[in-house]
């Protein structure tokens, strides 16, 4: 697991450009080589199978953990830098290409590490202001909402060839639950997408199999309510969902949610699935803490 950059407290005045790598077999950390990137937070990163690609504004670089070396990449055509939990910028690694989407301006670009080139792609053309990209292993999907509405509805599209084809939308809020959809709360669970609101336990959760005509309800949701929910981690046919008061796992094979309650994990976390366990790194967060340093720690959890 590789971590890089970030900031040390809620003010954002002390950003970093250093990083570290964790070896789960040796159970050890090491500091990684100095990067050519500027100090950064809310940047985008992805793992290609051999390198970590990092994109921050118009800066981009790749890190090789075997050789402990960085290389500078071609600058993206528009700045790739997120803005927090309401991210208009999202990216996904799809086989041999990194695809990024600015959902606010509806611009899509693709980067090839083999040629070090960026290519403009067709816009998604769904009426959203915030969105994410997800990859099923075969197709790229875009999901988004218009956060300017009081009760946003989750919309989607699938990339087929050079065109985006709209997929069914889903409405989360009801008379009992005022929470609308957030696009980052969508994950691929082996053979279907699962999506949930941040309304807390018992609020709506839905699943969608590509090609179906509609989203359908999942089993009873155990996800904790949270104002700023972290993104989920896909674990083959399961999904790990961190939240403010605890964690949950959705299993697509049984269509069941399981509540975990792992003490101390907090909400401001990044998680990685190794194929055997979840590696967790980050702060216990934070909101209203001002200049107080974040309490950063690391965990490993085997479901």
Secondary structure, 3 states (H helix, E strand, C coil): CEEEEEECECCCCCEEEEEEEEECCCCEEEECCCCCCCCECCCEEEECCCCEEEEEECEEEEEECCCCEEEECCCCCCCECCCCCCCCEEEEEECCEEEEEECCCCEEEEEECCCCEEEEECCCCCCCCEEEEEECCCCEEEEEECCCCCCCCEEEEEEECCEEEEEEEECCCCCCCCCCCCCCCEEECCCCEEEECCCCCCCCEEEECCCCCCCEECCCCCCCCCCCCCCCEEECCEEEEECCCCEEEEECCCCEEEECCCCCCCCEEEEEECCCCEEEEEECCCCCCCCCECCEEEEEECC
